[in-house]
């Protein structure tokens, strides 16, 4: 059963604000996938410098998958994702199985 909400948006600051507001309104926990990755991995540019671009990216993607698995096991949580996180088929499947996925679209003011 799905107990989480995943918000996906190109503009991370916007999705963070919406996620925090939604979490407060629905009395749900809030998690930003990018914050969790920063916490787990630290400086991703440094990882790429040490391991090289290709191997560094592989390591980051593997770590991202583990973080997503962990977060998706939470319950009653609003999770903010950037669209790039969902490019991996395994990650996409995990997120869609455990979360109601909402894609946020922003239109410029006229």
KOLGU-4560 file (N, C-alpha, C; in nm, 3 decimals, padded with zeros to 5 digits):
<recs>
<n_xx: 00.084 n_yy: -00.119 n_zz: 00.000 ca_xx: 00.000 ca_yy: 00.000 ca_zz: 00.000 c_xx: 00.088 c_yy: 00.125 c_zz: 00.000 mol: A seq: 1 type: UNK>
<n_xx: 00.051 n_yy: 00.221 n_zz: -00.078 ca_xx: 00.128 ca_yy: 00.345 ca_zz: -00.087 c_xx: 00.092 c_yy: 00.437 c_zz: 00.028 mol: A seq: 2 type: UNK>
<n_xx: 00.195 n_yy: 00.482 n_zz: 00.100 ca_xx: 00.172 ca_yy: 00.575 ca_zz: 00.212 c_xx: 00.252 c_yy: 00.703 c_zz: 00.195 mol: A seq: 3 type: UNK>
<n_xx: 00.327 n_yy: 00.713 n_zz: 00.086 ca_xx: 00.413 ca_yy: 00.830 ca_zz: 00.063 c_xx: 00.367 c_yy: 00.908 c_zz: -00.059 mol: A seq: 4 type: UNK>
<n_xx: 00.410 n_yy: 01.033 n_zz: -00.065 ca_xx: 00.385 ca_yy: 01.119 ca_zz: -00.180 c_xx: 00.521 c_yy: 01.164 c_zz: -00.232 mol: A seq: 5 type: UNK>
<n_xx: 00.545 n_yy: 01.144 n_zz: -00.360 ca_xx: 00.669 ca_yy: 01.190 ca_zz: -00.424 c_xx: 00.636 c_yy: 01.310 c_zz: -00.512 mol: A seq: 6 type: UNK>
<n_xx: 00.701 n_yy: 01.422 n_zz: -00.487 ca_xx: 00.684 ca_yy: 01.541 ca_zz: -00.571 c_xx: 00.806 c_yy: 01.554 c_zz: -00.659 mol: A seq: 7 type: UNK>
<n_xx: 00.782 n_yy: 01.567 n_zz: -00.789 ca_xx: 00.889 ca_yy: 01.576 ca_zz: -00.887 c_xx: 00.875 c_yy: 01.709 c_zz: -00.960 mol: A seq: 8 type: UNK>
<n_xx: 00.986 n_yy: 01.784 n_zz: -00.965 ca_xx: 00.982 ca_yy: 01.915 ca_zz: -01.029 c_xx: 01.123 c_yy: 01.952 c_zz: -01.076 mol: A seq: 9 type: UNK>
<n_xx: 01.131 n_yy: 02.025 n_zz: -01.186 ca_xx: 01.260 ca_yy: 02.073 ca_zz: -01.236 c_xx: 01.321 c_yy: 02.177 c_zz: -01.143 mol: A seq: 10 type: UNK>
<n_xx: 01.238 n_yy: 02.251 n_zz: -01.074 ca_xx: 01.286 ca_yy: 02.359 ca_zz: -00.987 c_xx: 01.285 c_yy: 02.311 c_zz: -00.843 mol: A seq: 11 type: UNK>
<n_xx: 01.402 n_yy: 02.276 n_zz: -00.794 ca_xx: 01.413 ca_yy: 02.212 ca_zz: -00.663 c_xx: 01.362 c_yy: 02.301 c_zz: -00.550 mol: A seq: 12 type: UNK>
<n_xx: 01.391 n_yy: 02.431 n_zz: -00.554 ca_xx: 01.344 ca_yy: 02.519 ca_zz: -00.447 c_xx: 01.192 c_yy: 02.522 c_zz: -00.440 mol: A seq: 13 type: UNK>
<n_xx: 01.128 n_yy: 02.525 n_zz: -00.555 ca_xx: 00.982 ca_yy: 02.525 ca_zz: -00.560 c_xx: 00.926 c_yy: 02.396 c_zz: -00.502 mol: A seq: 14 type: UNK>
<n_xx: 00.980 n_yy: 02.282 n_zz: -00.546 ca_xx: 00.928 ca_yy: 02.154 ca_zz: -00.497 c_xx: 00.955 c_yy: 02.137 c_zz: -00.348 mol: A seq: 15 type: UNK>
<n_xx: 01.067 n_yy: 02.189 n_zz: -00.299 ca_xx: 01.094 ca_yy: 02.183 ca_zz: -00.154 c_xx: 00.989 c_yy: 02.259 c_zz: -00.076 mol: A seq: 16 type: UNK>
<n_xx: 00.958 n_yy: 02.379 n_zz: -00.122 ca_xx: 00.857 ca_yy: 02.461 ca_zz: -00.053 c_xx: 00.720 c_yy: 02.393 c_zz: -00.054 mol: A seq: 17 type: UNK>
<n_xx: 00.682 n_yy: 02.341 n_zz: -00.170 ca_xx: 00.553 ca_yy: 02.274 ca_zz: -00.180 c_xx: 00.551 c_yy: 02.149 c_zz: -00.092 mol: A seq: 18 type: UNK>
<n_xx: 00.660 n_yy: 02.074 n_zz: -00.092 ca_xx: 00.668 ca_yy: 01.953 ca_zz: -00.010 c_xx: 00.657 c_yy: 01.983 c_zz: 00.138 mol: A seq: 19 type: UNK>
<n_xx: 00.727 n_yy: 02.087 n_zz: 00.182 ca_xx: 00.720 ca_yy: 02.124 ca_zz: 00.323 c_xx: 00.579 c_yy: 02.167 c_zz: 00.362 mol: A seq: 20 type: UNK>
<n_xx: 00.516 n_yy: 02.248 n_zz: 00.278 ca_xx: 00.379 ca_yy: 02.291 ca_zz: 00.306 c_xx: 00.282 c_yy: 02.173 c_zz: 00.307 mol: A seq: 21 type: UNK>
<n_xx: 00.295 n_yy: 02.084 n_zz: 00.209 ca_xx: 00.208 ca_yy: 01.968 ca_zz: 00.201 c_xx: 00.229 c_yy: 01.876 c_zz: 00.322 mol: A seq: 22 type: UNK>
<n_xx: 00.356 n_yy: 01.855 n_zz: 00.358 ca_xx: 00.386 ca_yy: 01.773 ca_zz: 00.474 c_xx: 00.325 c_yy: 01.830 c_zz: 00.601 mol: A seq: 23 type: UNK>
<n_xx: 00.336 n_yy: 01.962 n_zz: 00.618 ca_xx: 00.276 ca_yy: 02.026 ca_zz: 00.736 c_xx: 00.124 c_yy: 02.012 c_zz: 00.736 mol: A seq: 24 type: UNK>
<n_xx: 00.062 n_yy: 02.035 n_zz: 00.621 ca_xx: -00.084 ca_yy: 02.028 ca_zz: 00.611 c_xx: -00.137 c_yy: 01.886 c_zz: 00.639 mol: A seq: 25 type: UNK>
<n_xx: -00.064 n_yy: 01.786 n_zz: 00.588 ca_xx: -00.110 ca_yy: 01.647 ca_zz: 00.601 c_xx: -00.048 c_yy: 01.576 c_zz: 00.720 mol: A seq: 26 type: UNK>
<n_xx: 00.030 n_yy: 01.650 n_zz: 00.801 ca_xx: 00.099 ca_yy: 01.593 ca_zz: 00.916 c_xx: 00.187 c_yy: 01.474 c_zz: 00.874 mol: A seq: 27 type: UNK>
<n_xx: 00.268 n_yy: 01.499 n_zz: 00.770 ca_xx: 00.359 ca_yy: 01.397 ca_zz: 00.717 c_xx: 00.503 c_yy: 01.445 c_zz: 00.732 mol: A seq: 28 type: UNK>
<n_xx: 00.594 n_yy: 01.350 n_zz: 00.738 ca_xx: 00.736 ca_yy: 01.377 ca_zz: 00.742 c_xx: 00.779 c_yy: 01.426 c_zz: 00.604 mol: A seq: 29 type: UNK>
<n_xx: 00.885 n_yy: 01.509 n_zz: 00.598 ca_xx: 00.934 ca_yy: 01.563 ca_zz: 00.471 c_xx: 01.080 c_yy: 01.523 c_zz: 00.450 mol: A seq: 30 type: UNK>
<n_xx: 01.113 n_yy: 01.475 n_zz: 00.331 ca_xx: 01.251 ca_yy: 01.439 ca_zz: 00.296 c_xx: 01.282 c_yy: 01.489 c_zz: 00.155 mol: A seq: 31 type: UNK>
<n_xx: 01.399 n_yy: 01.548 n_zz: 00.139 ca_xx: 01.448 ca_yy: 01.587 ca_zz: 00.007 c_xx: 01.559 c_yy: 01.491 c_zz: -00.033 mol: A seq: 32 type: UNK>
<n_xx: 01.542 n_yy: 01.425 n_zz: -00.145 ca_xx: 01.639 ca_yy: 01.324 ca_zz: -00.188 c_xx: 01.779 c_yy: 01.384 c_zz: -00.205 mol: A seq: 33 type: UNK>
<n_xx: 01.786 n_yy: 01.507 n_zz: -00.254 ca_xx: 01.916 ca_yy: 01.571 ca_zz: -00.275 c_xx: 01.986 c_yy: 01.599 c_zz: -00.142 mol: A seq: 34 type: UNK>
<n_xx: 01.910 n_yy: 01.639 n_zz: -00.040 ca_xx: 01.969 ca_yy: 01.660 ca_zz: 00.093 c_xx: 02.023 c_yy: 01.529 c_zz: 00.149 mol: A seq: 35 type: UNK>
<n_xx: 01.949 n_yy: 01.421 n_zz: 00.129 ca_xx: 01.994 ca_yy: 01.290 ca_zz: 00.177 c_xx: 02.120 c_yy: 01.245 c_zz: 00.104 mol: A seq: 36 type: UNK>
<n_xx: 02.127 n_yy: 01.271 n_zz: -00.026 ca_xx: 02.247 ca_yy: 01.236 ca_zz: -00.103 c_xx: 02.367 c_yy: 01.317 c_zz: -00.056 mol: A seq: 37 type: UNK>
<n_xx: 02.346 n_yy: 01.445 n_zz: -00.034 ca_xx: 02.455 ca_yy: 01.529 ca_zz: 00.017 c_xx: 02.503 c_yy: 01.478 c_zz: 00.152 mol: A seq: 38 type: UNK>
<n_xx: 02.410 n_yy: 01.436 n_zz: 00.236 ca_xx: 02.445 ca_yy: 01.383 ca_zz: 00.367 c_xx: 02.524 c_yy: 01.253 c_zz: 00.354 mol: A seq: 39 type: UNK>
<n_xx: 02.478 n_yy: 01.164 n_zz: 00.266 ca_xx: 02.541 ca_yy: 01.034 ca_zz: 00.248 c_xx: 02.675 c_yy: 01.041 c_zz: 00.176 mol: A seq: 40 type: UNK>
<n_xx: 02.683 n_yy: 01.126 n_zz: 00.073 ca_xx: 02.800 ca_yy: 01.126 ca_zz: -00.013 c_xx: 02.894 c_yy: 01.244 c_zz: 00.008 mol: A seq: 41 type: UNK>
<n_xx: 02.842 n_yy: 01.352 n_zz: 00.060 ca_xx: 02.927 ca_yy: 01.471 ca_zz: 00.073 c_xx: 02.943 c_yy: 01.539 c_zz: -00.062 mol: A seq: 42 type: UNK>
<n_xx: 03.065 n_yy: 01.574 n_zz: -00.096 ca_xx: 03.095 ca_yy: 01.648 ca_zz: -00.218 c_xx: 03.101 c_yy: 01.553 c_zz: -00.338 mol: A seq: 43 type: UNK>
<n_xx: 02.996 n_yy: 01.554 n_zz: -00.421 ca_xx: 02.992 ca_yy: 01.464 ca_zz: -00.536 c_xx: 03.095 c_yy: 01.501 c_zz: -00.642 mol: A seq: 44 type: UNK>
<n_xx: 03.129 n_yy: 01.628 n_zz: -00.653 ca_xx: 03.233 ca_yy: 01.668 ca_zz: -00.749 c_xx: 03.367 c_yy: 01.606 c_zz: -00.709 mol: A seq: 45 type: UNK>
<n_xx: 03.394 n_yy: 01.599 n_zz: -00.580 ca_xx: 03.518 ca_yy: 01.538 ca_zz: -00.531 c_xx: 03.521 c_yy: 01.389 c_zz: -00.565 mol: A seq: 46 type: UNK>
<n_xx: 03.407 n_yy: 01.323 n_zz: -00.554 ca_xx: 03.399 ca_yy: 01.180 ca_zz: -00.590 c_xx: 03.432 c_yy: 01.162 c_zz: -00.737 mol: A seq: 47 type: UNK>
<n_xx: 03.378 n_yy: 01.249 n_zz: -00.822 ca_xx: 03.408 ca_yy: 01.240 ca_zz: -00.965 c_xx: 03.555 c_yy: 01.267 c_zz: -00.993 mol: A seq: 48 type: UNK>
<n_xx: 03.614 n_yy: 01.363 n_zz: -00.918 ca_xx: 03.757 ca_yy: 01.394 ca_zz: -00.936 c_xx: 03.845 c_yy: 01.275 c_zz: -00.898 mol: A seq: 49 type: UNK>
<n_xx: 03.811 n_yy: 01.209 n_zz: -00.789 ca_xx: 03.893 ca_yy: 01.097 ca_zz: -00.741 c_xx: 03.874 c_yy: 00.972 c_zz: -00.826 mol: A seq: 50 type: UNK>
<n_xx: 03.749 n_yy: 00.939 n_zz: -00.857 ca_xx: 03.720 ca_yy: 00.815 ca_zz: -00.930 c_xx: 03.715 c_yy: 00.833 c_zz: -01.081 mol: A seq: 51 type: UNK>
<n_xx: 03.716 n_yy: 00.956 n_zz: -01.127 ca_xx: 03.698 ca_yy: 00.982 ca_zz: -01.270 c_xx: 03.550 c_yy: 01.001 c_zz: -01.297 mol: A seq: 52 type: UNK>
<n_xx: 03.519 n_yy: 01.065 n_zz: -01.408 ca_xx: 03.380 ca_yy: 01.098 ca_zz: -01.438 c_xx: 03.291 c_yy: 00.974 c_zz: -01.450 mol: A seq: 53 type: UNK>
<n_xx: 03.337 n_yy: 00.873 n_zz: -01.525 ca_xx: 03.253 ca_yy: 00.756 ca_zz: -01.550 c_xx: 03.235 c_yy: 00.674 c_zz: -01.423 mol: A seq: 54 type: UNK>
<n_xx: 03.344 n_yy: 00.637 n_zz: -01.358 ca_xx: 03.335 ca_yy: 00.556 ca_zz: -01.236 c_xx: 03.270 c_yy: 00.634 c_zz: -01.122 mol: A seq: 55 type: UNK>
<n_xx: 03.297 n_yy: 00.762 n_zz: -01.115 ca_xx: 03.235 ca_yy: 00.846 ca_zz: -01.014 c_xx: 03.085 c_yy: 00.850 c_zz: -01.029 mol: A seq: 56 type: UNK>
<n_xx: 03.039 n_yy: 00.863 n_zz: -01.153 ca_xx: 02.895 ca_yy: 00.866 ca_zz: -01.181 c_xx: 02.831 c_yy: 00.732 c_zz: -01.147 mol: A seq: 57 type: UNK>
<n_xx: 02.900 n_yy: 00.622 n_zz: -01.177 ca_xx: 02.849 ca_yy: 00.489 ca_zz: -01.142 c_xx: 02.833 c_yy: 00.476 c_zz: -00.991 mol: A seq: 58 type: UNK>
<n_xx: 02.933 n_yy: 00.521 n_zz: -00.917 ca_xx: 02.929 ca_yy: 00.516 ca_zz: -00.771 c_xx: 02.815 c_yy: 00.602 c_zz: -00.717 mol: A seq: 59 type: UNK>
<n_xx: 02.801 n_yy: 00.721 n_zz: -00.770 ca_xx: 02.694 ca_yy: 00.811 ca_zz: -00.725 c_xx: 02.557 c_yy: 00.752 c_zz: -00.756 mol: A seq: 60 type: UNK>
<n_xx: 02.540 n_yy: 00.695 n_zz: -00.875 ca_xx: 02.411 ca_yy: 00.635 ca_zz: -00.912 c_xx: 02.377 c_yy: 00.516 c_zz: -00.822 mol: A seq: 61 type: UNK>
<n_xx: 02.478 n_yy: 00.435 n_zz: -00.790 ca_xx: 02.456 ca_yy: 00.321 ca_zz: -00.701 c_xx: 02.416 c_yy: 00.369 c_zz: -00.562 mol: A seq: 62 type: UNK>
<n_xx: 02.484 n_yy: 00.472 n_zz: -00.514 ca_xx: 02.452 ca_yy: 00.529 ca_zz: -00.384 c_xx: 02.314 c_yy: 00.593 c_zz: -00.384 mol: A seq: 63 type: UNK>
<n_xx: 02.280 n_yy: 00.660 n_zz: -00.494 ca_xx: 02.148 ca_yy: 00.723 ca_zz: -00.508 c_xx: 02.039 c_yy: 00.616 c_zz: -00.499 mol: A seq: 64 type: UNK>
<n_xx: 02.061 n_yy: 00.503 n_zz: -00.564 ca_xx: 01.964 ca_yy: 00.394 ca_zz: -00.562 c_xx: 01.943 c_yy: 00.343 c_zz: -00.419 mol: A seq: 65 type: UNK>
<n_xx: 02.051 n_yy: 00.330 n_zz: -00.342 ca_xx: 02.040 ca_yy: 00.285 ca_zz: -00.203 c_xx: 01.964 c_yy: 00.386 c_zz: -00.118 mol: A seq: 66 type: UNK>
<n_xx: 01.990 n_yy: 00.514 n_zz: -00.140 ca_xx: 01.921 ca_yy: 00.619 ca_zz: -00.065 c_xx: 01.772 c_yy: 00.618 c_zz: -00.099 mol: A seq: 67 type: UNK>
<n_xx: 01.739 n_yy: 00.604 n_zz: -00.227 ca_xx: 01.598 ca_yy: 00.598 ca_zz: -00.269 c_xx: 01.530 c_yy: 00.477 c_zz: -00.206 mol: A seq: 68 type: UNK>
<n_xx: 01.596 n_yy: 00.361 n_zz: -00.208 ca_xx: 01.538 ca_yy: 00.242 ca_zz: -00.146 c_xx: 01.508 c_yy: 00.267 c_zz: 00.002 mol: A seq: 69 type: UNK>
<n_xx: 01.602 n_yy: 00.329 n_zz: 00.069 ca_xx: 01.585 ca_yy: 00.357 ca_zz: 00.211 c_xx: 01.468 c_yy: 00.454 c_zz: 00.235 mol: A seq: 70 type: UNK>
<n_xx: 01.465 n_yy: 00.562 n_zz: 00.160 ca_xx: 01.360 ca_yy: 00.662 ca_zz: 00.178 c_xx: 01.223 c_yy: 00.606 c_zz: 00.142 mol: A seq: 71 type: UNK>
<n_xx: 01.215 n_yy: 00.525 n_zz: 00.039 ca_xx: 01.087 ca_yy: 00.469 ca_zz: -00.002 c_xx: 01.033 c_yy: 00.368 c_zz: 00.100 mol: A seq: 72 type: UNK>
<n_xx: 01.117 n_yy: 00.321 n_zz: 00.188 ca_xx: 01.070 ca_yy: 00.231 ca_zz: 00.293 c_xx: 01.006 c_yy: 00.307 c_zz: 00.409 mol: A seq: 73 type: UNK>
<n_xx: 01.022 n_yy: 00.441 n_zz: 00.411 ca_xx: 00.956 ca_yy: 00.523 ca_zz: 00.512 c_xx: 00.805 c_yy: 00.515 c_zz: 00.490 mol: A seq: 74 type: UNK>
<n_xx: 00.731 n_yy: 00.556 n_zz: 00.589 ca_xx: 00.586 ca_yy: 00.566 ca_zz: 00.576 c_xx: 00.542 c_yy: 00.707 c_zz: 00.610 mol: A seq: 75 type: UNK>
<n_xx: 00.433 n_yy: 00.750 n_zz: 00.548 ca_xx: 00.375 ca_yy: 00.880 ca_zz: 00.578 c_xx: 00.474 c_yy: 00.993 c_zz: 00.552 mol: A seq: 76 type: UNK>
<n_xx: 00.534 n_yy: 00.992 n_zz: 00.434 ca_xx: 00.641 ca_yy: 01.086 ca_zz: 00.402 c_xx: 00.616 c_yy: 01.155 c_zz: 00.268 mol: A seq: 77 type: UNK>
<n_xx: 00.644 n_yy: 01.285 n_zz: 00.263 ca_xx: 00.645 ca_yy: 01.360 ca_zz: 00.138 c_xx: 00.791 c_yy: 01.366 c_zz: 00.096 mol: A seq: 78 type: UNK>
<n_xx: 00.820 n_yy: 01.318 n_zz: -00.025 ca_xx: 00.958 ca_yy: 01.308 ca_zz: -00.074 c_xx: 00.973 c_yy: 01.395 c_zz: -00.197 mol: A seq: 79 type: UNK>
<n_xx: 01.077 n_yy: 01.479 n_zz: -00.197 ca_xx: 01.105 ca_yy: 01.564 ca_zz: -00.312 c_xx: 01.212 c_yy: 01.498 c_zz: -00.399 mol: A seq: 80 type: UNK>
<n_xx: 01.181 n_yy: 01.483 n_zz: -00.528 ca_xx: 01.273 ca_yy: 01.425 ca_zz: -00.624 c_xx: 01.298 c_yy: 01.521 c_zz: -00.738 mol: A seq: 81 type: UNK>
<n_xx: 01.420 n_yy: 01.519 n_zz: -00.790 ca_xx: 01.445 ca_yy: 01.585 ca_zz: -00.918 c_xx: 01.415 c_yy: 01.480 c_zz: -01.026 mol: A seq: 82 type: UNK>
<n_xx: 01.373 n_yy: 01.522 n_zz: -01.144 ca_xx: 01.340 ca_yy: 01.424 ca_zz: -01.249 c_xx: 01.454 c_yy: 01.329 c_zz: -01.283 mol: A seq: 83 type: UNK>
<n_xx: 01.578 n_yy: 01.373 n_zz: -01.272 ca_xx: 01.692 ca_yy: 01.288 ca_zz: -01.309 c_xx: 01.702 c_yy: 01.163 c_zz: -01.223 mol: A seq: 84 type: UNK>
<n_xx: 01.653 n_yy: 01.170 n_zz: -01.100 ca_xx: 01.658 ca_yy: 01.053 ca_zz: -01.012 c_xx: 01.572 c_yy: 00.940 c_zz: -01.068 mol: A seq: 85 type: UNK>
<n_xx: 01.467 n_yy: 00.976 n_zz: -01.138 ca_xx: 01.373 ca_yy: 00.876 ca_zz: -01.188 c_xx: 01.411 c_yy: 00.820 c_zz: -01.325 mol: A seq: 86 type: UNK>
<n_xx: 01.524 n_yy: 00.860 n_zz: -01.381 ca_xx: 01.567 ca_yy: 00.808 ca_zz: -01.511 c_xx: 01.604 c_yy: 00.660 c_zz: -01.504 mol: A seq: 87 type: UNK>
<n_xx: 01.654 n_yy: 00.617 n_zz: -01.391 ca_xx: 01.690 ca_yy: 00.476 ca_zz: -01.372 c_xx: 01.562 c_yy: 00.394 c_zz: -01.356 mol: A seq: 88 type: UNK>
<n_xx: 01.548 n_yy: 00.288 n_zz: -01.435 ca_xx: 01.424 ca_yy: 00.208 ca_zz: -01.435 c_xx: 01.396 c_yy: 00.146 c_zz: -01.299 mol: A seq: 89 type: UNK>
<n_xx: 01.499 n_yy: 00.094 n_zz: -01.234 ca_xx: 01.481 ca_yy: 00.031 ca_zz: -01.103 c_xx: 01.433 c_yy: 00.134 c_zz: -01.000 mol: A seq: 90 type: UNK>
<n_xx: 01.494 n_yy: 00.250 n_zz: -01.002 ca_xx: 01.456 ca_yy: 00.356 ca_zz: -00.909 c_xx: 01.313 c_yy: 00.402 c_zz: -00.937 mol: A seq: 91 type: UNK>
<n_xx: 01.281 n_yy: 00.422 n_zz: -01.063 ca_xx: 01.146 ca_yy: 00.464 ca_zz: -01.102 c_xx: 01.042 c_yy: 00.364 c_zz: -01.051 mol: A seq: 92 type: UNK>
<n_xx: 01.070 n_yy: 00.235 n_zz: -01.070 ca_xx: 00.977 ca_yy: 00.132 ca_zz: -01.026 c_xx: 00.959 c_yy: 00.136 c_zz: -00.874 mol: A seq: 93 type: UNK>
<n_xx: 01.069 n_yy: 00.149 n_zz: -00.801 ca_xx: 01.064 ca_yy: 00.154 ca_zz: -00.655 c_xx: 00.978 c_yy: 00.273 c_zz: -00.609 mol: A seq: 94 type: UNK>
<n_xx: 01.001 n_yy: 00.389 n_zz: -00.669 ca_xx: 00.928 ca_yy: 00.510 ca_zz: -00.630 c_xx: 00.780 c_yy: 00.495 c_zz: -00.662 mol: A seq: 95 type: UNK>
<n_xx: 00.747 n_yy: 00.448 n_zz: -00.781 ca_xx: 00.605 ca_yy: 00.438 ca_zz: -00.820 c_xx: 00.531 c_yy: 00.329 c_zz: -00.742 mol: A seq: 96 type: UNK>
<n_xx: 00.602 n_yy: 00.230 n_zz: -00.691 ca_xx: 00.538 ca_yy: 00.127 ca_zz: -00.610 c_xx: 00.509 c_yy: 00.174 c_zz: -00.468 mol: A seq: 97 type: UNK>
<n_xx: 00.589 n_yy: 00.265 n_zz: -00.417 ca_xx: 00.575 ca_yy: 00.304 ca_zz: -00.276 c_xx: 00.518 c_yy: 00.445 c_zz: -00.258 mol: A seq: 98 type: UNK>
<n_xx: 00.503 n_yy: 00.520 n_zz: -00.367 ca_xx: 00.459 ca_yy: 00.659 ca_zz: -00.356 c_xx: 00.353 c_yy: 00.693 c_zz: -00.460 mol: A seq: 99 type: UNK>
<n_xx: 00.267 n_yy: 00.787 n_zz: -00.422 ca_xx: 00.184 ca_yy: 00.854 ca_zz: -00.521 c_xx: 00.274 c_yy: 00.962 c_zz: -00.581 mol: A seq: 100 type: UNK>
<n_xx: 00.297 n_yy: 00.957 n_zz: -00.709 ca_xx: 00.391 ca_yy: 01.049 ca_zz: -00.774 c_xx: 00.314 c_yy: 01.166 c_zz: -00.834 mol: A seq: 101 type: UNK>
<n_xx: 00.358 n_yy: 01.287 n_zz: -00.797 ca_xx: 00.296 ca_yy: 01.410 ca_zz: -00.847 c_xx: 00.404 c_yy: 01.490 c_zz: -00.918 mol: A seq: 102 type: UNK>
<n_xx: 00.378 n_yy: 01.525 n_zz: -01.044 ca_xx: 00.471 ca_yy: 01.606 ca_zz: -01.122 c_xx: 00.424 c_yy: 01.751 c_zz: -01.117 mol: A seq: 103 type: UNK>
<n_xx: 00.510 n_yy: 01.837 n_zz: -01.068 ca_xx: 00.476 ca_yy: 01.979 ca_zz: -01.057 c_xx: 00.525 c_yy: 02.054 c_zz: -01.179 mol: A seq: 104 type: UNK>
<n_xx: 00.439 n_yy: 02.136 n_zz: -01.235 ca_xx: 00.475 ca_yy: 02.218 ca_zz: -01.350 c_xx: 00.462 c_yy: 02.364 c_zz: -01.311 mol: A seq: 105 type: UNK>
<n_xx: 00.562 n_yy: 02.442 n_zz: -01.347 ca_xx: 00.561 ca_yy: 02.584 ca_zz: -01.316 c_xx: 00.553 c_yy: 02.661 c_zz: -01.446 mol: A seq: 106 type: UNK>
<n_xx: 00.462 n_yy: 02.755 n_zz: -01.452 ca_xx: 00.450 ca_yy: 02.842 ca_zz: -01.569 c_xx: 00.499 c_yy: 02.981 c_zz: -01.531 mol: A seq: 107 type: UNK>
<n_xx: 00.573 n_yy: 03.047 n_zz: -01.620 ca_xx: 00.619 ca_yy: 03.183 ca_zz: -01.590 c_xx: 00.499 c_yy: 03.277 c_zz: -01.581 mol: A seq: 108 type: UNK>
<n_xx: 00.514 n_yy: 03.378 n_zz: -01.495 ca_xx: 00.407 ca_yy: 03.478 ca_zz: -01.483 c_xx: 00.407 c_yy: 03.565 c_zz: -01.607 mol: A seq: 109 type: UNK>
<n_xx: 00.289 n_yy: 03.602 n_zz: -01.650 ca_xx: 00.274 ca_yy: 03.688 ca_zz: -01.768 c_xx: 00.255 c_yy: 03.830 c_zz: -01.725 mol: A seq: 110 type: UNK>
</recs>
